[in-house]
Structures are given as C-alpha cells and as structure tokens.
C-alpha cells in the first residue's frame, strides 16, 4: 500500500459505516489538482457537497516601483515641502527682489512728498521763498489766490521807483495781457508775455549767483491770465530743477493784486502810455479771438504744439510751490 494511503487508512476506517470511501477516492482527493479535490462527500445523506479545504490566495509580491506608484496616486497633486522649496526658490527670489524694490521706491516717494510738504510749509507759514533759502523781500498781502504771493499796487509803485534796488538784483514785470492791451498802456518797464512759450523762455536765461531775480506777474485784473502764467512758470521751474530740489531759478515770484486796472487807477503816471485798454474793447473783437487761441497752446520740449488742456493734466503732477 502506498505511504499516502497508509497514513490515512486509520482515518478512513475510523468513520465506520457512515462513510464508504475507497482508498482510490481518498487518494484522488488528496492529490493536488485531482478530480476529487474540489469537493468531498461525507455521506450525511443531505445530498450536499462540503468543501474539503478553503483556498487562501497567496499575498502577492509588491515591487518597490509598484509601492511608489501607489503612494504617488494617493497623494496626487501634492509635493513635499522640500521639493516645492527647491523648485520655486528662484521665482520667489525674483518676486522678493521686486517687492523689495517696490518698497524702496514707495519709501523714496514718501520722502520726496515729505520734503515738498516741508518746503511748502516754510514758504507759506514763515514767509520763506520757494526754495527755502530766505524770506520774501517785498511786503505781501492776502490775495484772492491763496497759493500765490501777492503785492499791493503801492509796493509795485515802490519797485518801479527803485526803492528795493539795494536788496534785489533784478526785477522783471511780466504783463500777461494780449498785445493790443499792452500797447494801449502798461506799467513802466514791463515786458509783454502772454504765451507759455514766452514765459518758459525766462527759464532759458542764465541765473546770476548771489543776486535775486524777482518776477512780478499781472494781467488786467490778476484774476486768470496772470495767476495761470505764474503757476505755469513755477511748475516748469520745478521740473527743470527736479534733480536738485528744492532749488529754483526763480524762487521769489509775486502777483500784482488787482492787476493793471488797479495800478492804473492809482499810479497812472507810472504807465506808458498813460492809458488803459480793456481786453473786451469793442474795436478788438477779432484780436481777442486770435490771441486767446494762441495763448492756449505752446511748444513743448519735443517741439510739438500742445494744447492747454492736455498740458495742464501733465503739469498737475509737478505743480508744487
């Protein structure tokens, strides 16, 4: 008898008459992949097949590569902190550099604004001229334009008489009226500058060191044209000297309060000729239209004609007194 049948002989005989299994059938059951390996009948008269064994699948071998793929699939879209740091450090460095330069630029802008405010405070609050180098020479009065320094017709008469020659190196009286008005009567020694090109030409002249060159603007009433040219010159002066702020070519500028009309009514003997022709004179309606259009344009640094409205928005950024 084979060894396998001997080993199970006692088993088959121990079941008694309840199980009639021959050694051949038992061997077929115990033989791997044998015909009787799927089920075995114990003769319990129920007509059911009872499995002899439970098939347990072996644990599959997982390679290192497969394990890595599983981890990656579980954390898809996520990266380690070190990986992010290594990959994004150059970009972050550039961004940090840009942020730092932006902060520096903003700090410089705040500093410049602070300097401008300080100079303006000195000028308005303590009678300091626009570059902060000293006080105004001529006595001033409160005028209609709070941002401009105004003098009375009486002070203007003293200037014409030379009462301030010992403290003022030079004086230019800028008459901003139209030519037909100027020819009809003007303050003695005044020059006619009614366009921005003419006013801007003042900045092209050399400035003598150690001497104050005072400018006095006016128009018919010193209500619109004179103040406008005053502001234009100061803005151009600021732009010209922006690198050496607060230095100016003309830090001491005044506006004649009341204009030519107020001065003529009180000091007509100081006018040449002794007459007064208003802007709205009936004989100069065509001249008014012509010179008004001409006064609202000027030739900028690029050599092109610029309208007053377009240039006004550009000057607003530099308008500081």
Phi, psi and omega in degrees: 000135178300158183298320182297320181287327177293320181299325183255013182292318179294327181294313183292329180280339182284346182276351176070214183275355183285341181227116180255085182240127181277157177304326180295320179290321179296320178295323179295325179291317184281345180283127179302137180061021178284168183292338181255014184281344182282322182207161181218133182265123180268002176069040180270010176062017176263352178071022180245148178267125180255124182297138180281329182214160178254128183277115180255117182293142180287147179290118183295149179278124181258119180288161180298321181295319179296320180297321179296319178297322180294314179299321181293323179291328179290329182244044181296135178086357180246147178228158180290161180295322179296320181295317178298319182296317181294322185280326189256358181301315179301316180296317180296325179296317178296317180296318179296324179294318178295318179298318180296318179293324177296319179296319179297317180297317179295322178296319178295321178297317178297321179296316179297318179297321178297320179295316180299314180298322180295316180295318179296323178296318177297318184294312186278317187281328187239021178059033177270143177289172194295338177263004177072013185274347181180183181268162176294141182280315185273145175295134182249163178228158174294127181246183179291327182259105187294337182272357182242146179273125185247147174237155181276163174301331179294315178295322179299320178296321177295324178295316180296326180282352178084023182290344182245018183294337181284341181243350180242129180286317183206151179226134174238118177266114185260110179266112185267013178283168180285157186306320181292331175289315182298316180293336179279358178144130181210165178292140182301126178088359181285157175242145183266115177224100183250356177248158180291329177298318181292316179294319180295334180294340177299328182284347180274350180277144179294144180257127181283130180287140177084356180238137178273125174254108185265137175249139176231114180264150172195162171226210182295312179242000187054041182254323184229299187293314179298308177300324181295317178290326175302309181295322180298314180298318181295320179296318178293323178295319177297317180295320181295326183249029184297330182283343181234040179302138011259026181298145179220152172290323181229081181284342183246103183229144181229165174235129178286114182292129180087347176071195183296324182300312180296321180290318181296320181298335184251329184226057183293336179290346177262014180250149184221115349291170182280079180201170182216118179246115182289161180297322184269034178295138186295335181275000185230035179295318179292320178297323180299315180296319182295309185286333178294317178295318182294326182287343183266009176226155178205160180268114182283190181294334181276001178083006182255147177290131181238132179287158183297320183293316180295320182287330182298320179293326179287324180287337183302330181287339184248359185287103179213134184252000000 
